[in-house]
Each structure stands twice: as C-alpha cells, then as structure tokens.
Amino acid sequence: MSGLVCWPVARATLRARLRSPGPWLVGFLFTIAGAVRASRHGAGIETFSGPGTIWFIVLTFALGAAILSEEIESGHAQLVLLRPITRAAWYGGRLAGVTLAMALFCVIAWLATFSAAVVRGDGFDATRFASLLLALVWGCAWLSVLTCLSSFLPRWTNAGALAVLILAWILLFGIVATLKPAWAGVVDTVTKFLGPQDPMMFSEPTRPRRDLGPALYDLIWIFAPWVLGVAILNRRELARRRS
C-alpha cells in the first residue's frame, strides 16, 4: 500500500465491478463493435472509434457510476477508514480498481479486433499497441472525472450529471454551428479543452504526422480531478448522522 493508492481496496473494487453483469453486457457489445470493423488499415483504432466509441464511453460510465458514493452511503467506507488507511489512499484505490476493470474490458475488445483482423488475412501492425495504450489513458481520464464527481454527488448522479452536461454542450455546439453567431469561435475553442480529448488521432493511418497532444492533455485530466476529488473528500463529513 502506498500513500496514493491502497491496493487491497483496488483489488476489492475490481472484484466488485467484475461481479456486476452490467459491465459485462456492455463489454460484450463493445467487443463485437470493434471485431466487426477490424481491418488491415485500422491500426487498432477500430476498437475505439465509430460504434466502438459509444460502447467504450458507456462502459466507462457504467464502471465509474457511484464509485465512491455507494461505499460512503452504505457506511462501508467508514469501516474501511477505521483501519490505518488515509482517505487519499482509499480514493486512489477505488479509482485504480475501476481503472483495472476498464483495462480488462479494453484488452479483451482489442484482442478480439486483432484476432478478427488476422482471420481476415491482415498482418500485424505495431501501431495497434499504441492504440490500446492511448485508449487506456483516455478512459482513465474520464474515470478520474467521474470519481471526482462521486466525492460529493450522491449515488449514481456523478455519471448522470456528467452525461447531461455532455449532451447539453453537444446540443449547444450544434445550435451554434447552425446559427453561427459572432461568439461561435469561443464555443469552438472551449469545446477543444472541455474534458478529456480523443487521442486516437495519433494512430490515424491517414494523418501525415503523429500528435501526442491529446494524450498528454488527458494526463492532466487524470491527475487534476484526482487531486481535487481527494481535497473534497478530505473536507467531507463521512459519519452518518442519526435522526
């Protein structure tokens, strides 16, 4: 156990998430979506683009929903923290556990896409490894945001609130793109920095040069919400009040 991550908590979180049938169902659809689109020139991004993007995001939200609040509201977090474990280490353990669960589903889907490509007679492209690593960074960034929100929002509303915000911004972006007001450029600029960015462009075979900018930006979205979430959790009263 380190000061940032409690690995026993991470393992318990991983087991709990893998016992739930929901992520397995979404993970199955995620795997099928990537395998169907497998091709020689896909460079591994078939798993995490097109329909696969939707299932990847749904999987991430399913795994990250109520990641902290379910433990806090059930009183289990209070029992765990009676041991010599800091809140920061418990927070890191929950985030690490759900990230490991996401990584497992991503590897399964990635292997299915690669296997389908080989069956179709395609060769192996080393870029496929880069696609997997980039997807893990991208997913971990969203999980970090969800964990931060769960440090102060009840139950599954961390996932619900984030989904509503994303859909509302997409609607606003669509309206702005249609009407093209004078401040349309501001919305376009803000959109580029609002939340983790899709790093799959690095592996796009049609791009003349590789761009690691989105992946490096996603690293900020891993650690900044992590620090903020720990700060919020440290100030929160976890003891359940008696009525």
N, C-alpha and C positions, 0 to 999 in steps of 0.2 A: 504494500500500500504506500502511495506517495502522497505528498501534500495536495496535489491537484486531482488525483483520481484514486478512488477506493476500488480496487479490482474485485474484491468479493461482491460489492454492490453491483459492479458492472456485469459480473457473471450471473448474478441473480436476476438482473434486468433483462439480460439476453435470454435466459431460460423462460422468463415470464412472457416476453414478447413472442417467442417461438412456440409457446403453448397455445397462443391465440389463433383461431382458424382464419380470422380476417386477413392478416398479412400474408398468409399462405395462399389464399384465394387471389388476392391482388398480385402477389408474386408470380403465380402461375400465369395469369393474363399478361403480366409484364414480360415473362419469359417467352410466351408464344408470340407476342407482338414483335419481339426482336428476331426470333428464329425465322419467322415468315419473311422478313425483309433482308435476310442475310445475303450478301453478295461479295464478289471479289473486291470491288472498289469501295466497299463500305467503310473500310478501315476500323471496323468495330463500333462506329457511331450508330449503326442500325439499331443497336440495343437501346440507345438513349436519345433517339431522335424520332420524329414523326409520331406515330401512335405510342411508341415506347416512352416518349417524353411524358405523355399524360399519365400512363400507368406508373412511371417512376415517381412522379410528383404525388400521385395518390398513395403510393406505397410509403413515401417519406412522411406524408401527413398522417397516415394510419399508424405508423410506428411512433411518431412524435406526439400524438394526441395524449394529453393528460399525463405526460411523462413524469412530472413532479407532483402535480396536484392530486393525482389519485393516491399517492403514498401519503401526502400530507393530510388529506381529508379523511383517510381511513385510520389515521393515527399510527401507521406503521413507521413512517419517517421519524416520529418522535421516539419510538422504541429503538430504532437503529442508532439514532444520535445520542442515546444514553451511553453507548459504547465510546471508546476513545477515537471517534471519527469527527472531523470537522465538517461543517456544513459545505465548505468548498469541495472537500474530497467526496462527500456524498453526492453533491451536484455533478461533479465530474464523473463519478461512477455511473450515474443514471445516463448521462449524455454518452459516455463511452459504450455502455451496454447497448443502447438503442442504435448507436453507430455501427457496432459489430453486427447487429441483426440486419441492418440495411446492407452492409458489406456482403453478408452471406447471400442475400437475395440477388444482389448485383452480380456477384461472381457466378451464381447459378444461371442467371439470364445471359450473361456474357459468354459462358461456356456453351450454352445452347445455341447462341448465334454463331459462334465459331464452329461448332460441330456441324450445323446446317450448311455453313459455307463450304466446309471440307467435303461433305457428302455431295454437294453440287459440283465438285471438281475445282473449287477455288484453292489457291495456295495460301500460305500463312503470311500475314503482314505484321511485322513487329509493332506497327502503329496501334494495333489492337490493344496492346498492353497500356499504351498511353491513354487510350480512350477510357479504359476501366479506371485508371488512377484519377483521371480528371473527373469522371462521374462520381467517384467516392468523395472527392473534395467538394464538389457541387452539392451532393446530398448531405454531407456533414454540415455544410454552411446553413442549409435550411433547417436541419435538425437542431442546430445551435440556436437559431432564431426561435423555433418552437419551444425549446427548453427554457429559454429566457422568458417568453410569454407565460409559460406554465408556472413560473416562480411567483406570479401574482394573480393570474386568472384562474377561476375555479374549473374543475373537471376538464372536459374536452374543449372548452371555449378558446383555448390557445390556438388550436387548429381551425376552429370555426371563425374566429376573429381574423386570423391571417388570411384565410380563404376569401372572406368577404372583402377585406382590404384589397387583395389582388384583383378580384373580379371588378370591384368599383373602379380601380385605377385603369384596368383594361377598357372598361366602358368609357371612362373619361378620355382615354387616349384615342378611342375610336371616334368619339364625338369631335374631339379637337382635330383629328385627321380629316374629318369630313367638312367641318366648318372653316378650318384654317384661320383662326383668329390671329391677332397680332402677337399674342403671347404663346403661340403654338411651339415656337422654338424652345421656350423654357420647359414646357411639359416634356418635349422630346429629350432634352438634356437630363432632366431629373429622372426620367424613366431608365436611362442608361446606368444610373448609380443607385436606384432604389431597389435594394435587395440583392442577393447573390446573382451573379451572371452565369449564363450558359457557357461553359468553357469548351464545348465540343468543336468550336470553330478551329481549335488548334489542330484537330485531326481531319478537317475537311480536305479531301484529296484535291479539290479544285482550287484551293487557296494557294497563291504563289508563295506565301511565307507563313511561318508558324507564329502564332500570337499567344503568349502565355499570360497576357494581361488579365483576362477574365479569371483565370485560375488563381493568380496572385491576389486579385481583388477578393475572391471568395475566401481566401485565408483570413482576410480582415473580418469577414462576416462569420468566421468560425470563432475567433478569439474575442472580438469586441462584444457580441451578445453574451458570451461566456462570462466575461468579467462583469458586465452589467447585471446579469442574472444572479451571480454569486453575491454581488453587493445588495441586490434587492432581497435575496433570501436571508442574508445575514441580519437585515433590519426587520424581518417579518416575525411576528409572534406565531409560533407553531403550536403552542399549548392550546388545547381545545377548552374553550370556556364552558362552564356549567351554567345552565339556565336556571 
